[in-house]
Amino acid sequence: MGVALERFSLCFQLVAASRDKKVCFSLNMDAMAKSPAKVTLRQLTLSEVFLKRKSSIKLEKPTLLNEISFEISSSDSEPESTCNNGEEPTKTSRPIHESKRKQSCSTPTSSKKRNNIIIKQDVCITPKIVSNQTSMRKSPISSPSKNNSVKQLKAKEGKQLQVKQLKAFMDLFERVEKNMHLRNLLQNCSVLNRFKTLTTEQQYVVMKLFVWKKQWYNIYKFCNKAKIEFDENLDKLHLFSNLQSAGFLDSATIFLFYAEYLSDDLNELLNQMDVSQIKEILNQLRIIPVARKKMQLIATVLTATRRQSTIGVKTLKDRVLSEIHKKLGDAYQIRPDICDAFNKLYVLATFTEFYSDIQDYFRRFDLIFPTAPIESYPVFHSILSFERYAEALKIKTDLESHLVGYHKNNKISVIYSIATDAYAKLRDVSMRNEPVHESAPHLNKFTSKYVYCKILSDCCQKLFTKARGKPSEVKQWLQYLIETFPNSTKLGGWYHLLIWINMRHLDRMFYRTSAEFLIEALDKKKPLFLEKDVFKLEELGRKLLKPTTKYQLHQLHHDTLVRLISRTSKISHIPEKQIDAKCIRSNNSGRKRTYFLRSDGETTAVSVEDVALEHYKDCGYPAGSHCEGSLIKALLILYFWDIIYNPEIVVRGSFISKWQSAPLDFFTRYFYENRKGAIDMRLMQIETVFSHEELINFGINNYQQHSHKCCSVIFKRVDGRVMDIIKDVSLVEILITVIGRKVLSKIFERLIKNLYQFFSGMPDLLIWNIDQKIHKFVEVKGEGDKLAPNQTLWLLYLHEIGASVEVCWVHSMGSKRKIIQRGNQNEGDVSDNDSD
């Protein structure tokens, strides 16, 4: 006889296992027949983690509850129970969250009460694997694709349903399906095919649960937060139950019953709560919450549950679980395997313009991309290579989230864990000798090997100091990176960090080893280094050549370094200016100071760059911008647009998607090599061939046609547009006039040939006087600031090509500083404190 499983308040307790897969469970049901009966459970899916970690069951393959039929037997033989109204009981199981039936069935059973949990006696459940040929009763919950019971979702009054996000999400499927190579990489992903069969309402709910933070959501609060509503609460229960039965969601009710027996899952449950909810739980337990941070509050709760074994009949853990259950209520979360499938889809559809946060993708869904010929090119050699890349990209995204405020939030241990994992996986990947793109080497960045190299390199930058305690490990990682990736553009940076660790951050300083590493770098690897890395390495060499009480170099090493360090610092040639301004002093290191400007009786808080702009207005430069080179980069795009997106210039693997803001080799050393002839011709046209009017008209025409389209060179991100930087077309003519075509062509040459290394470091301000046709590039520095190597190199280059440059030092009034004593403040040496 069938049994109705109302609310399905059951506690699974796995107690035994054998080769014939017999398992005993302890059940708690509102109605249960004592006589032998068969109960088919279709609404639950046992977590594989639960089976592996918390039970002694060993199944040949992962077994789902919807594949198991249970025989319920009792030691006492009782006649069939009937409902109060005399009708035959139903033979189908009810949904877990379905509301109470009007007719209740009562069955006399032997039970006892422990910790307010009713446990049925002498009930043995024997699972039987149901074959595919066995006919099973249909569940009362209809399939998602044919469900007509759920009413149409609608927006709450005064709010708008975000159907645009669902449209953008479904567009990911379309992108993959239209590309043969991408489609084949997901050919075995049945989850995505099942998702497309869901109704629009169900797709919207699953999409929101995937996009939002992965946690349990009460369905009523979720619908309110997602700005949707139903006519009845029963519709919500049906919708979420349908998605659970379809395998897209997990129910918190079942998870809470697992937690009844799994002590270490209490921490996971508490992590799903907000800080306010955890404080409420502590108040219910009569514990004063002293801590403020979430992790500390959770630790307080866990400590209390271990320290106080019982309070009355219930244990303290039972009370915590009860409070969590009240706060979660009818709660669901998206299944991990569904998240994994969606993440792969997202990476595959957007890897050419990847956002780590999918919300950024939604905000930029309607962007207009440049038109370029699209090539069908297999970026990933196999399904396995793509899955490895997606896994590595997920670790990289996780690292980026931890690097935000890592020194304040004590995330050093997390970053170190990620680094050790990346190091192990990088060694494993390097031993496989996976195929590379020989005809399109710029596409090698879409490999797991490249991503793990980037992860480990970024971690080294955060862990190398004594204060963070990992200099020895970082030294080992750097040596491995140098040996494994001898042609990387990061090679010079790795050598610099390795030498600096040996000089400053090991318990025993290895100055001789530092000198040997530096000689090896400058003598054999210098052509492979970026210009800023050579500059930094030579600065280290000058430090080593100055003997101290701690060390004195061997004469042979000393003479070799003197020969190799040929560059002399020319920063003294750069003019300077020093100004004073009122500011608010801050004790927080790394935070920029706030300065004050007084105008027309009003005081305004401004940045140090704004102080400099106001100062130069009184010095004959009435117009200017704090752009850090973005104006120049926007002009560069206008004058090279037809070369960057030229359909006649065929570069393998440069455009493989119409959602690209730049060719895939744009920020690589191969961009200039692939277009050398066209780029050299355009530079000549800008400098001498075009007349002044032709040059201006060329830029204005491109502005009118393309300024609204995205190009990642503006901010090195996909949503950069020329019109966001050059807000008025008249500025094109102004910039060409005040800077001059010869200086501008030299700046363009430096950028277009080496965009990957000279993208950053341009001076903060560009100021001009259109009447006098003059300009000035100004690097602004506040108290305690120093010129970075890439900034110094840009200042030196601009000075060499004839541009007007200057360094402006802004000091707070009353500060102690070394004043430069010279007749002309615009000429002379930089103070000793700032020259380093």
Secondary structure, DSSP 8 states (H G I E B T S, - for coil): -----STT----------TT---------SS--SS-EEEE--S----HHHHHHH-----SS---GGGEEEEEEESS------BTTS----SS---TT----SS-B-----EEEETTEEEESSEEEEEEE--TTS-----SS--GGG--SS---EE-TT----HHHHHHHHHHHHHHHH-HHHHHHTTT-HHHHHHHTS-HHHHHHHHHHHHS-SS-EEHHHHHHHTTEE-SSHHHHHHHHHHHHHTTSEEEHHHHHHHHTT-TTHHHHHHHTS-HHHHHHHHHHTT------SHHHHHHHHHHHHHH--EETTEEHHHHHHHHHHHHH-SEEEE-HHHHHHHHHHHHHHHGGG--SSHHHHHHTTT-------------SSSHHHHHHHHHHHHHHHHHHHHHTTTTTTT-HHHHHHHHHHHHHHHHHHHHH-----SS-GGGGGGSHHHHHHHHHHHHHHHH-STTTT-HHHHHHHHHHHHHH-TT-TTHHHHHHHHHHHHHHTSSS--HHHHHHHHHHHHHHSGGGS-HHHHHHHHHHHHHHTS--SS----HHHHHHHHHH------GGGS-EEEEEEEEE---STT---EEEEEETTEEEEE-HHHHHHHHHHTTT--EEEE-TTHHHHHHHHHHHHHHHT-TTS--TTS---SS-SS-TTTTSTHHHHHTHHHHHHHHHIIIIIS-HHHHHHHHHHHHHHHTTSB-TTTTTSTT-BHHHHS-STHHHHHHHHHH-HHHHHHHHHHHHHSHHHHSS---SEEEEETTTTEEEEEEEE-TT----HHHHHHHHHHHHTT--EEEEEEEETT--------SSTTSS---TTT--
